[in-house]
């Protein structure tokens, strides 16, 4: 299930941003220390309080609409399958968010100085494959499924196993 109202869109965006940002922070910390270690899962919360609101704001103000516009150059709602539309929008969101969030991380955490542009481009290049795979194969399906369950619970809709007679 996808968001049907502005409130649902804000909730969905915040949830998706949290799952994406948390994973990407864990990934980047792991890269910087030479591998994943248990403490990374807690250490990520130090950065998420900064990066999560940035991701939510970017998505709600700018990226969400632009990602749809770009995706609809490749797919047509009502003509193409729902999964192709979802995957197209997800891919375009990553194409926009990855460089923007890498820029924010470079500014806030990397202290790049004169090598700013090269550090930002390298950060984007390293993050992009992970962000795309994480979004398409894990975060996207997970968040959409949990969001759908929450919306069904809120609206009181009966599923196929517990239909009203």
C-alpha positions as CSV (number, residue, x, y, z in Angstrom):
1,X,0.0,0.0,0.0
2,X,1.2,3.5,-0.9
3,X,0.3,6.8,0.8
4,X,-3.1,8.1,-0.1
5,X,-3.1,11.4,1.9
6,X,-0.6,14.1,2.8
7,X,-0.4,12.8,6.4
8,X,0.2,9.3,5.2
9,X,2.9,10.6,2.8
10,X,4.7,12.4,5.6
11,X,4.6,9.2,7.8
12,X,5.7,7.0,4.9
13,X,8.5,9.4,4.0
14,X,9.7,9.6,7.6
15,X,9.7,5.9,8.0
16,X,11.4,5.2,4.7
17,X,14.0,7.9,5.4
18,X,14.8,6.4,8.8
19,X,15.3,3.0,7.4
20,X,17.5,4.3,4.5
21,X,19.5,6.8,6.5
22,X,20.2,4.4,9.4
23,X,21.5,1.7,7.1
24,X,23.6,4.2,5.1
25,X,25.1,5.6,8.3
26,X,26.0,2.1,9.5
27,X,27.5,1.4,6.0
28,X,29.6,4.6,6.1
29,X,30.8,4.1,9.6
30,X,31.8,0.5,8.7
31,X,33.7,1.7,5.7
32,X,35.5,4.3,7.8
33,X,36.6,1.8,10.4
34,X,37.4,-1.1,8.1
35,X,34.4,-3.3,8.6
36,X,31.2,-3.8,10.5
37,X,31.4,-4.1,14.2
38,X,28.6,-4.4,16.8
39,X,29.2,-0.9,18.2
40,X,28.3,0.6,14.8
41,X,24.6,-0.1,15.3
42,X,24.5,2.2,18.3
43,X,27.0,4.7,17.0
44,X,24.8,5.4,14.0
45,X,22.2,7.0,16.3
46,X,24.7,9.9,16.9
47,X,24.5,10.8,13.2
48,X,20.9,9.9,12.5
49,X,19.6,12.8,14.6
50,X,21.2,15.1,12.1
51,X,20.8,13.2,8.8
52,X,17.3,11.9,9.2
53,X,15.6,15.3,9.4
54,X,17.6,16.4,6.4
55,X,16.5,13.4,4.4
56,X,12.8,13.9,5.3
57,X,12.9,17.6,4.4
58,X,14.7,16.9,1.1
59,X,12.2,14.2,0.2
60,X,9.1,16.1,1.1
61,X,10.1,19.5,-0.3
62,X,12.0,18.6,-3.5
63,X,12.9,15.0,-4.3
64,X,9.5,13.2,-4.0
65,X,7.9,15.2,-6.8
66,X,11.0,15.3,-9.0
67,X,11.5,11.6,-8.6
68,X,8.0,10.9,-9.8
69,X,8.3,13.3,-12.7
70,X,11.6,11.6,-13.8
71,X,10.1,8.1,-13.3
72,X,7.1,8.9,-15.4
73,X,9.4,9.5,-18.4
74,X,10.0,5.8,-18.3
75,X,6.7,4.4,-17.0
76,X,3.1,5.3,-17.4
77,X,0.6,5.0,-14.5
78,X,-2.4,2.9,-15.5
79,X,-0.4,1.4,-18.4
80,X,2.7,-0.1,-16.8
81,X,2.5,-2.6,-13.9
82,X,2.4,-1.2,-10.3
83,X,5.8,-2.8,-9.5
84,X,7.5,-1.1,-12.4
85,X,6.1,2.2,-11.3
86,X,7.3,1.6,-7.7
87,X,10.7,0.5,-8.9
88,X,11.1,3.5,-11.2
89,X,10.2,6.0,-8.6
90,X,12.5,4.2,-6.0
91,X,15.4,4.3,-8.5
92,X,14.9,7.9,-9.3
93,X,14.7,8.8,-5.6
94,X,18.0,7.1,-5.0
95,X,19.5,8.9,-8.0
96,X,18.5,12.2,-6.4
97,X,18.9,11.5,-2.7
98,X,22.3,9.8,-2.8
99,X,24.2,12.8,-4.2
100,X,22.3,15.2,-1.9
101,X,22.7,13.1,1.3
102,X,26.4,12.5,0.4
103,X,26.8,16.3,0.0
104,X,25.2,16.8,3.4
105,X,27.5,14.1,5.0
106,X,30.5,15.6,3.3
107,X,29.7,19.0,4.6
108,X,28.8,17.9,8.2
109,X,31.1,15.0,8.9
110,X,34.0,14.7,6.4
111,X,35.9,18.0,7.0
112,X,37.0,17.8,3.3
113,X,38.5,21.3,3.0
114,X,40.1,21.9,-0.3
115,X,39.3,18.4,-1.6
116,X,35.6,19.0,-1.0
117,X,34.4,18.2,-4.5
118,X,36.5,15.0,-4.8
119,X,35.4,13.8,-1.4
120,X,31.8,14.5,-2.2
121,X,32.0,12.7,-5.6
122,X,33.8,9.7,-4.0
123,X,31.3,9.5,-1.2
124,X,28.4,9.5,-3.7
125,X,30.1,6.9,-5.9
126,X,30.7,4.6,-2.9
127,X,27.2,5.1,-1.5
128,X,25.2,4.8,-4.7
129,X,25.4,1.0,-5.2
130,X,24.6,0.3,-1.6
131,X,21.7,2.9,-1.5
132,X,20.2,1.5,-4.7
133,X,20.4,-2.1,-3.6
134,X,19.2,-1.4,-0.1
135,X,16.2,0.6,-1.4
136,X,15.1,-1.8,-4.1
137,X,15.6,-5.1,-2.3
138,X,15.3,-4.4,1.4
139,X,14.1,-1.0,2.6
140,X,11.5,-0.4,0.0
141,X,9.6,-3.7,0.3
142,X,10.0,-3.7,4.1
143,X,8.6,-0.1,4.6
144,X,5.8,-0.6,2.1
145,X,4.7,-3.9,3.8
146,X,4.8,-2.4,7.3
147,X,3.1,0.8,6.1
148,X,0.4,-1.3,4.5
149,X,-0.2,-3.3,7.6
150,X,-0.4,-0.1,9.7
151,X,-2.8,1.5,7.3
152,X,-5.0,-1.6,7.2
153,X,-5.0,-1.8,11.0
154,X,-5.9,1.9,11.3
155,X,-8.7,1.8,8.7
156,X,-10.0,-1.5,10.1
157,X,-10.0,-3.2,6.7
158,X,-10.5,-6.9,6.8
159,X,-7.9,-9.0,5.0
160,X,-8.7,-12.2,2.9
161,X,-8.3,-14.4,6.0
162,X,-10.7,-12.5,8.2
163,X,-13.4,-11.1,5.9
164,X,-16.8,-10.1,7.3
165,X,-19.7,-12.4,6.3
